[in-house]
Amino acid sequence: MRDVAIVAFKQTRHAATDQGLSETEMLLPIFGEIKAETGMSRFDFTCSGSCDYLIGAPFSFVSALDAVGAWPPISESHVEMDAAWALYEAWVKMQHGEFDTALVYGFGKPSQGSLREVMTQQLDPYYLVPLGADSVSLAALQARAYLDRSGAKEDDLRAIAARSRAAGRDNPFALHLDDPAADAPYDVAPLRTHDVAAEADGAAVIVLAAGDKARELCERPAWIRGIDHRADPQSLGVRDLSRSASARIAGERAGATGIEVAELHAQFSHEELILREALGLGEEVTVNPSGGPLSANPVMATGLIRLGEAAARIHDGSAGRTLGHATSGPCLQQNLVCVLSGENHG
């Protein structure tokens, strides 16, 4: 396998309300930062992740290319999902030897509409959509299944939310939220309002580079030692909602062992517990030191940010082996796991 690393990562300051910025205006500053950091103005390949339903316009990724600069012509692709999967596409192309560098980015503005209504578009149109259950209601079903199986309590979920919000207050890019109250109202029981990810507008960008090019661009490249993604059945009735088989398999295939820091795309507090179990992450593993999605959920960039935050721990030397995770679909249906390490770690 060809050595590929994350060499640079930037994200916007996420906002809970519409700041009046177009997608291009939101992306331009972080593209400028990433170009200044790497000293590169053009990349061999560009790949993005977004959702037209969320933006409210067809081919929204085309207008976003104005921020990249598509002339002279560039080699470009797009995925209609979280940009973590755009990173996977770029990594695969680099494994084929097609490119040495890649620019990957994702963006989303859930403030422009109802995220819960948009997310119902990914459900089975015959069996799930007619039930009228939105993404939070389905997550609540999963949370109840997990609590019943594991014996975990709502206080355990509140502790996760409290830790995430405290970490988020130390993160200049996250929303600065108050500690969760024990008597907070239910959103959909057993999930209280603090158990649901904080919707935010935002974007993120990552630069990948191969071999010596990565060493040239970054003092401490975050090498991708393993990456894999798996999907559970779309029908919720044919899988055990209290577990995540796809996350477990992806973690095994990616080599998720010896992890020091894990950034998990847990959009609901109970998902962190399910993912910890599936990925075999013990108490010694620091989870979501950035605050995670519970502190800021810029949909379509959230998963990419988890990979970027995991890489940042390698870049600053605070960890030697980290894990970035992204998910898509209802109840952790699809899971991507990326294991990163420094130069001298396996």
C-alpha positions as CSV (number, residue, x, y, z in Angstrom):
1,M,0.0,0.0,0.0
2,R,1.1,3.5,-0.8
3,D,1.9,5.8,2.2
4,V,-0.6,8.6,2.4
5,A,-0.9,11.2,5.1
6,I,-3.1,14.0,6.3
7,V,-0.7,17.0,6.2
8,A,-3.0,19.9,6.9
9,F,-6.5,20.6,8.4
10,K,-8.6,23.7,8.8
11,Q,-12.1,24.4,9.8
12,T,-14.5,27.3,10.1
13,R,-15.8,28.8,13.4
14,H,-19.1,27.0,13.4
15,A,-22.3,29.0,13.9
16,A,-25.7,28.0,15.3
17,T,-27.5,30.6,13.2
18,D,-27.3,31.7,9.6
19,Q,-24.5,34.3,9.3
20,G,-25.6,35.4,5.8
21,L,-22.6,33.7,4.1
22,S,-22.9,31.8,0.9
23,E,-21.1,28.4,0.7
24,T,-18.3,30.1,-1.4
25,E,-17.9,32.9,1.2
26,M,-17.8,30.3,4.0
27,L,-15.1,28.2,2.3
28,L,-12.8,31.0,1.0
29,P,-11.0,31.8,4.3
30,I,-10.1,28.3,5.2
31,F,-8.9,27.6,1.6
32,G,-6.6,30.6,2.0
33,E,-5.3,29.3,5.3
34,I,-4.6,25.8,3.9
35,K,-2.8,27.2,0.9
36,A,-0.7,29.5,3.0
37,E,0.2,26.6,5.4
38,T,1.1,24.2,2.6
39,G,2.6,26.7,0.2
40,M,0.5,25.1,-2.5
41,S,-2.0,26.9,-4.8
42,R,-3.1,23.9,-6.8
43,F,-3.6,20.2,-6.0
44,D,-3.6,17.1,-8.1
45,F,-7.1,16.2,-7.1
46,T,-10.1,17.9,-5.5
47,C,-13.0,16.1,-3.8
48,S,-15.9,17.5,-1.8
49,G,-18.8,16.3,0.3
50,S,-22.2,18.1,0.7
51,C,-25.9,17.7,0.4
52,D,-28.1,19.5,-2.1
53,Y,-31.2,18.8,0.0
54,L,-29.5,20.6,3.0
55,I,-28.3,23.5,0.9
56,G,-31.6,23.8,-0.9
57,A,-30.2,24.1,-4.4
58,P,-29.2,21.6,-7.1
59,F,-25.5,21.0,-7.8
60,S,-24.5,23.2,-4.9
61,F,-21.0,21.8,-5.0
62,V,-20.5,23.4,-8.4
63,S,-20.9,26.9,-7.0
64,A,-18.6,26.0,-4.1
65,L,-15.9,25.4,-6.6
66,D,-15.6,29.1,-7.1
67,A,-13.8,29.1,-3.7
68,V,-11.3,26.4,-5.0
69,G,-10.6,28.0,-8.3
70,A,-11.6,25.7,-11.2
71,W,-9.6,27.4,-13.9
72,P,-7.3,26.3,-15.4
73,P,-9.3,23.1,-15.3
74,I,-8.8,20.8,-12.3
75,S,-9.5,17.1,-11.6
76,E,-12.5,17.2,-9.4
77,S,-15.1,14.8,-7.9
78,H,-17.9,15.0,-5.3
79,V,-19.8,12.8,-2.9
80,E,-23.4,13.5,-1.8
81,M,-22.6,12.7,1.8
82,D,-20.2,13.6,4.6
83,A,-16.8,14.7,3.2
84,A,-15.1,11.9,5.2
85,W,-16.2,9.7,2.2
86,A,-14.7,12.3,-0.1
87,L,-11.4,11.7,1.7
88,Y,-11.8,8.0,1.2
89,E,-12.3,8.5,-2.6
90,A,-9.2,10.7,-2.7
91,W,-7.2,8.1,-0.7
92,V,-8.2,5.3,-3.1
93,K,-7.2,7.4,-6.2
94,M,-3.9,8.1,-4.5
95,Q,-3.4,4.3,-3.9
96,H,-3.8,3.8,-7.6
97,G,-0.9,6.2,-8.1
98,E,-3.0,8.7,-10.0
99,F,-2.1,11.7,-7.7
100,D,0.4,12.8,-5.1
101,T,-1.7,15.5,-3.4
102,A,-5.5,16.0,-2.8
103,L,-7.7,18.7,-1.4
104,V,-10.7,17.4,0.4
105,Y,-13.5,19.6,1.9
106,G,-17.0,19.5,3.1
107,F,-19.7,22.1,4.0
108,G,-23.2,22.4,5.2
109,K,-25.8,25.0,6.4
110,P,-28.5,23.2,8.4
111,S,-29.7,26.7,9.5
112,Q,-31.3,27.1,6.1
113,G,-34.0,24.5,6.7
114,S,-35.2,21.6,8.9
115,L,-32.4,19.1,9.3
116,R,-34.8,16.5,10.7
117,E,-37.0,16.7,7.6
118,V,-34.0,16.6,5.3
119,M,-32.6,13.5,6.9
120,T,-35.9,11.6,6.4
121,Q,-35.0,11.6,2.7
122,Q,-32.4,8.9,3.3
123,L,-35.0,6.5,4.8
124,D,-36.7,3.6,3.0
125,P,-39.6,5.2,1.2
126,Y,-41.9,2.2,1.6
127,Y,-41.4,1.0,5.1
128,L,-39.8,3.8,7.2
129,V,-40.9,7.2,5.7
130,P,-44.7,6.4,6.2
131,L,-44.1,5.9,9.9
132,G,-43.3,9.7,10.2
133,A,-40.3,9.1,12.4
134,D,-37.5,11.7,12.1
135,S,-33.8,11.2,12.7
136,V,-34.1,12.0,16.4
137,S,-37.0,9.7,17.0
138,L,-35.1,6.8,15.3
139,A,-32.1,7.6,17.5
140,A,-34.3,7.5,20.5
141,L,-35.4,4.0,19.6
142,Q,-31.7,3.0,19.4
143,A,-30.9,4.7,22.7
144,R,-33.7,2.8,24.4
145,A,-32.5,-0.5,22.9
146,Y,-29.0,0.2,24.1
147,L,-30.0,1.3,27.6
148,D,-32.2,-1.8,28.0
149,R,-29.4,-4.1,26.9
150,S,-26.4,-2.6,28.6
151,G,-28.0,-1.3,31.8
152,A,-26.6,2.2,31.3
153,K,-28.7,5.0,32.7
154,E,-29.7,8.5,31.5
155,D,-27.2,9.9,33.9
156,D,-24.4,8.1,31.8
157,L,-25.7,9.9,28.7
158,R,-25.7,13.3,30.6
159,A,-22.1,12.7,31.7
160,I,-21.1,12.3,28.0
161,A,-22.9,15.5,27.1
162,A,-21.3,17.4,30.0
163,R,-17.8,16.2,29.1
164,S,-18.3,17.1,25.4
165,R,-19.7,20.5,26.1
166,A,-16.9,21.3,28.5
167,A,-14.3,20.3,25.9
168,G,-16.2,22.3,23.3
169,R,-15.9,25.4,25.4
170,D,-12.1,25.1,25.1
171,N,-12.4,24.7,21.3
172,P,-12.6,28.1,19.5
173,F,-14.3,26.4,16.5
174,A,-17.2,24.8,18.5
175,L,-20.4,26.2,19.9
176,H,-19.9,27.2,23.5
177,L,-22.8,25.5,25.3
178,D,-23.8,25.5,28.9
179,D,-23.5,22.3,31.0
180,P,-26.5,20.0,30.6
181,A,-29.1,20.2,33.4
182,A,-30.4,17.1,35.1
183,D,-34.0,18.3,34.5
184,A,-33.5,19.3,30.9
185,P,-36.6,18.5,28.8
186,Y,-36.8,15.4,26.7
187,D,-36.4,15.9,23.0
188,V,-37.6,12.4,22.3
189,A,-37.3,10.1,25.4
190,P,-34.9,8.8,26.5
191,L,-32.9,11.6,24.7
192,R,-32.9,15.0,26.4
193,T,-32.1,18.2,24.5
194,H,-28.4,18.0,25.5
195,D,-28.1,14.4,24.1
196,V,-28.7,15.7,20.6
197,A,-25.9,17.1,18.5
198,A,-25.8,20.9,18.2
199,E,-26.7,21.9,14.6
200,A,-24.2,24.4,13.2
201,D,-23.2,25.9,9.8
202,G,-19.6,25.2,9.0
203,A,-17.0,23.8,6.7
204,A,-13.6,22.0,6.9
205,V,-10.8,21.2,4.5
206,I,-8.0,18.6,4.6
207,V,-4.9,18.1,2.4
208,L,-3.6,14.6,1.7
209,A,-0.2,13.9,0.3
210,A,1.8,10.8,-0.5
211,G,5.3,9.6,0.5
212,D,8.1,12.2,0.5
213,K,5.6,14.9,-0.6
214,A,3.9,14.5,2.7
215,R,7.2,14.9,4.6
216,E,8.0,18.0,2.5
217,L,4.7,19.6,3.4
218,C,4.3,18.7,7.1
219,E,6.8,18.3,10.0
220,R,4.7,15.6,11.5
221,P,2.4,13.9,8.9
222,A,-0.5,11.9,10.2
223,W,-0.1,8.7,8.2
224,I,-3.2,6.8,7.3
225,R,-2.3,3.3,8.6
226,G,-5.8,1.8,7.9
227,I,-9.1,3.0,6.6
228,D,-12.3,1.1,6.0
229,H,-16.0,1.7,5.8
230,R,-19.0,-0.7,6.1
231,A,-22.8,-0.4,6.1
232,D,-25.5,-2.2,8.0
233,P,-28.8,-3.0,6.4
234,Q,-31.0,0.0,5.6
235,S,-34.0,-1.7,7.3
236,L,-33.9,-1.0,11.0
237,G,-35.9,-4.1,11.8
238,V,-33.3,-6.5,10.6
239,R,-30.4,-5.4,12.8
240,D,-29.6,-5.1,16.5
241,L,-29.9,-1.3,17.1
242,S,-28.1,-1.6,20.4
243,R,-24.9,-2.6,18.6
244,S,-23.0,-1.5,15.5
245,A,-21.8,-4.4,13.5
246,S,-20.6,-2.2,10.7
247,A,-18.4,0.0,13.0
248,R,-16.9,-3.2,14.5
249,I,-16.0,-4.6,11.2
250,A,-14.6,-1.3,9.9
251,G,-12.5,-0.9,13.0
252,E,-11.1,-4.4,12.7
253,R,-10.3,-3.9,9.0
254,A,-8.7,-0.5,9.7
255,G,-6.6,-1.9,12.6
256,A,-8.1,0.0,15.4
257,T,-5.7,-1.0,18.2
258,G,-3.3,0.9,20.4
259,I,-5.5,4.0,20.0
260,E,-4.6,7.0,22.3
261,V,-7.2,9.5,21.0
262,A,-10.5,8.8,19.2
263,E,-12.7,11.4,17.5
264,L,-16.1,9.8,17.1
265,H,-18.9,11.1,14.9
266,A,-21.5,10.5,17.7
267,Q,-24.4,12.8,17.0
268,F,-26.3,11.5,20.0
269,S,-24.8,10.8,23.4
270,H,-25.7,7.1,23.4
271,E,-23.9,6.6,20.1
272,E,-20.5,7.2,21.8
273,L,-21.2,4.2,24.1
274,I,-22.2,2.0,21.2
275,L,-19.1,3.1,19.2
276,R,-16.7,2.6,22.1
277,E,-18.0,-0.9,22.5
278,A,-17.8,-1.7,18.7
279,L,-14.3,-0.3,18.3
280,G,-12.9,-1.8,21.5
281,L,-12.0,1.6,23.0
282,G,-11.2,1.3,26.7
283,E,-11.3,4.0,29.4
284,E,-7.6,4.8,28.6
285,V,-8.6,6.2,25.3
286,T,-9.4,9.9,25.2
287,V,-12.7,10.4,23.2
288,N,-13.7,13.6,21.5
289,P,-11.3,16.1,23.2
290,S,-12.5,18.6,20.6
291,G,-16.0,18.4,22.0
292,G,-17.3,16.3,19.1
293,P,-20.6,16.7,17.4
294,L,-22.4,17.3,20.6
295,S,-20.6,20.7,20.7
296,A,-20.9,21.4,17.0
297,N,-22.5,19.5,14.1
298,P,-21.8,21.2,10.8
299,V,-23.5,18.5,8.8
300,M,-21.6,17.1,5.8
301,A,-18.4,18.3,7.4
302,T,-18.7,16.8,10.8
303,G,-17.2,13.4,9.9
304,L,-14.3,15.0,8.0
305,I,-13.6,17.2,11.1
306,R,-13.3,14.0,13.2
307,L,-10.5,12.8,10.9
308,G,-9.0,16.3,10.9
309,E,-9.1,16.6,14.7
310,A,-7.6,13.1,15.0
311,A,-4.8,14.1,12.6
312,A,-4.2,17.4,14.6
313,R,-3.1,15.3,17.6
314,I,-0.4,13.7,15.5
315,H,0.6,17.1,14.0
316,D,1.1,18.7,17.4
317,G,2.8,15.7,18.9
318,S,0.3,15.1,21.7
319,A,-0.6,11.6,20.5
320,G,1.2,8.9,18.4
321,R,-1.8,6.9,17.2
322,T,-5.3,8.2,16.8
323,L,-8.6,7.2,15.3
324,G,-11.1,9.3,13.3
325,H,-14.7,8.0,12.7
326,A,-17.5,9.2,10.5
327,T,-21.1,7.9,10.2
328,S,-24.0,8.4,7.8
329,G,-27.6,7.1,7.7
330,P,-30.0,6.4,10.5
331,C,-28.9,4.8,13.7
332,L,-25.2,4.5,12.8
333,Q,-26.1,2.7,9.5
334,Q,-22.8,3.4,7.7
335,N,-19.4,3.8,9.5
336,L,-16.0,4.8,8.3
337,V,-12.9,4.3,10.5
338,C,-9.5,5.9,9.8
339,V,-6.4,5.0,11.9
340,L,-3.6,7.6,11.9
341,S,-0.1,7.5,13.3
342,G,3.1,9.4,13.4
343,E,6.2,8.5,11.6
344,N,7.6,6.2,14.3
345,H,4.3,4.5,15.3
346,G,3.0,1.4,13.7
